[in-house]
Every structure is written in structure tokens, then in C-alpha cells.
Amino acid sequence: MAPKYKFTYFNMRARGEPTRLIFTAAGVEFEDVRIDFEKWKDLKESAPMGQLPMLEVDGVKICQSMSIARFAAKETGLAGKTNLEQAQADMFVDEISELLPKLAGAVFASDEAVKAEKAKEVDKMIPEKLGRLEKLSGANGHLVGDSLLWCDLVVFNVAFNVENYKPGTLKNYPKLTKVMDTVKANKRIAAWIAKRPDSTF
């Protein structure tokens, strides 16, 4: 019998979307539980690390967003075909993951002076991170190898937010643009994007 996956996160993309994209791309059924911050107050005590996202696999709870996403990738065959591909995929994920919380800080900061300072840091980080990924990316629409892997989906999620933050940024990175196009062309992903709730981040 196939495992039952219950994924709990807030009603936003952010740190939760990579796992949703992985299950979706693989065609693996999962329960997508979205909660508001008021509900979170009641659930926080039941979260082993006091944070979201959280994945329950046949009742066993797993925390930490990238640990969850990496597990989902292994479960669904999207981690990489070989140990070397898996290491390369992890490399891309580790490099880009630092950008997401920095980007969120620049988008959601309420104090204008703080917002400007965070934006300055993000504006410096974006070309650094994307430049490294562009240099290392494959040229065939995949970061690693010749098939869709979880690193493509993680980078897609971050790049989607980068484009919302500063439209037109990806045009400077042709190989990454091709990866974005590959992900968007996936029928399961396209259907997911069309139906998922709209959110700022």
C-alpha cells in the first residue's frame, strides 16, 4: 500500500511550495492542508519543531522545509538518477535556498528604512546566486541531467518570486529561463499553477 502524505503549511507558496511541486510533478497524491495564522496557534504545540511546513507520512511527522522536499524527491524518483546527480541537485538547492527568506524580508518589511536596506541586500544577492546557477546549469532545460529533478522545481519556485519582485530579471539568464520554461511546460505543473490559490509570496 502506498504511503499517505499529509502536508501542512500556511496558505502561501514560500517554503512550502517545493514539496507541493514535487508531489504534483510526480503525480503522487498528497493531502494539501493550508492553515491561517490563527489556526497555527492551536497546532503549534503538535508540531515537533514548533514550525511549518510539516509532512506526515503514515502518521510520522517530518519538519524542516528542505528536509521534507528532499525526502519527497527521493520518494517520487525526482532526487537524481545517480548519487552524483543527487549531489549536484543538492548543490543547486543549497545555493538558491538562502535567497528565499532574504527576498521575503525585502517584500514584507513594514518599516520603509528596513525595507530599503533589505532590498539593497537582495538586489546584490540575486545576480550573485543566479549567476552561479546559470554558469553551472545544463543547457537542455534541466539544471542536472536530462530529466526533471527536484532542484529544477526549487529553483523555479525561487525564480518565480524573483520575477514577481523584479520583472524581467530572468531574461539575463538564458539557461535558467529554459529551465523555467521546462517546468512550466510540464502538464501536471501547469495544471497546479492554474488552480493553486493566489498569494503574494
N, C-alpha and C positions, 0 to 999 in steps of 0.2 A: 504494500500500500504506500502511495506517495505521501511524503511529509505534508503536514498542514502548516502553512506560513501565515502568521498574523503580524502585520507591520503597522506600528503605531507611531504617528508623528503629527505635528501641527498641520493645519490646512495651508501649507505653503510648499514651495519646491525645496530651496535651500539645501540643508544637509540630508534631507530625506529622499530627494528625487533620484539620485543614482540607483538606489536599491529598487525603487519603483520601475525605473527604466530597464534595469537588468532583468527583473522578473518578466516585464512586459515583452522585451525583445526576444526572450527565450520561450515565450508562450506558456509560462508557468503560472498557474493560478495562485493568487495570494489575496488575503483579506487586507484591504487598504483602509485602515482606521485613521480618520483625521479628527483631531480634537481642537477645541479652542483653549485659550489660556486659563479660562475659568475652570474648565473641566480638568485641566492639568493639575490644579491644586489638589484635587481629590485622588488623582492617580499617582502623584509623585512618590508617595510612600511605597507603592508597589513596584516601582522601577528600581532594579538592583543598584544602579549607579546614580539614581536621582535625576536622570536626564533622558531626553529623547534625541534621536529615534531609538526605538526598541523593536526587536524582532523576536517573536515567539515561534519556536519550531517544535511542534508536538508538545507544547507546554513549557519548553525550556526557553528562558529569556536570555537574549544576547543584546549587549549595549555597545556603544561607540559606532558612529556612522560609517567609518571606513572599514572597521572590522565586520560590520554587518554586510556592507556592499561586497567586500572581498569574499565572504562566506557565500553570499548569494551567487557570485560569479562562479565559484567553484562548484556549487550545487547545480548550476544550469549549464556548465560547459563553456562559460564565457571568460574564464580566467586566463586562458592561453593554452595552446596545444602541447607545449613542452615546458619544462622547468625554466628554460631560458626565456621563452616568450612570456611566461608568468612574471619573471623578474623584470623584464622590460616594461610590461604593463604596469607593474607596481611602481616602477620608476616614474612613469608619466603621471600616475595618480598622486604620488607623494609630492611631486614638483608643483602640480597645479592646485592641490588642496589648500595650501596656505593662502591662496588668493581669495577664496570664497568668503571667509569671515572678515577679511580686510575690506572687501567690497561691500559687504553688508553694513559694516561700520560707517562707510562713506555715504551709503544710501539712507540709512536710518538715523544718523546722528541728529539730535534735535537742536543742539547749540550750533549756531552758524560758524563760530570760530573753530570749534572742534570739527565740524563737518568739513570745513575748508582744509584743515590740517590732515584729516584722514584722506580726503580726496587727493591731496598732493602726494601722499604716500602711495595710494592706489595707482595714480597716474604714472608713477615711476615703476611700480611693480608690474603692471600689465605688459609693457613691451619686454621687460626682462624675462618674465615667465613664458609668454607666448613665443618670444624669440628663441628660447631654448627648445621649446616643444617643436617649433617649426623646423629647426635645424635637425632634430632627431627623428622626426616623423617620417613614416613611409610616404611614398609619392602616389600610392594607389587608392587613396581614400580611407586607409586604415593607419593608425599610429604604429601598430605592430602586426607583422604577418599579412595574411591575405583574407582575413575574415573579421567580423565584428567581435570586439572584445570589450570587457567592462571599462577599460581605460578610455575607449572611444566615447562611451556614454558619460563617464565622469567629466571628461574634457568638454563634451557637448554641453553638459549642464552648466559648467562654469562659463563657457564661452557665450552661451545664451544670455546669461546675466551680464556679461561684459558688453554685449551688443545692446542690451537694454540701457545700460549705464552710459555707453558712448557709442552710438550707432556708427557703423562703417569701420570699426576697428579691425574686424577680421579680414577686410579686403587686403590688408598689408601682409597677410599670412596665407598664401595660396594653398599650401599643403593642408593646413588646418581647416581652411574653408572647404576643401574637398572632403575632409573627414566629417565636417558638419553636414555637408550635402549627403554623404553616405548614410549617416544616422537618420536624417530627415526623410530619406527615400525608403527606409525600412517601413513596410506596410503596418506592422504592429506598432511601431513608434509613432508613425504619422497618425494612426487612429487614436493612440493615447494622448498625443498633444492636442488633437482636436476636441477631446472630451474632458480633459483634466480641468479642474477648477482654475480660474484665472487668479494669479497672485502677483504682487509686486516683485517678490524675490523667491 
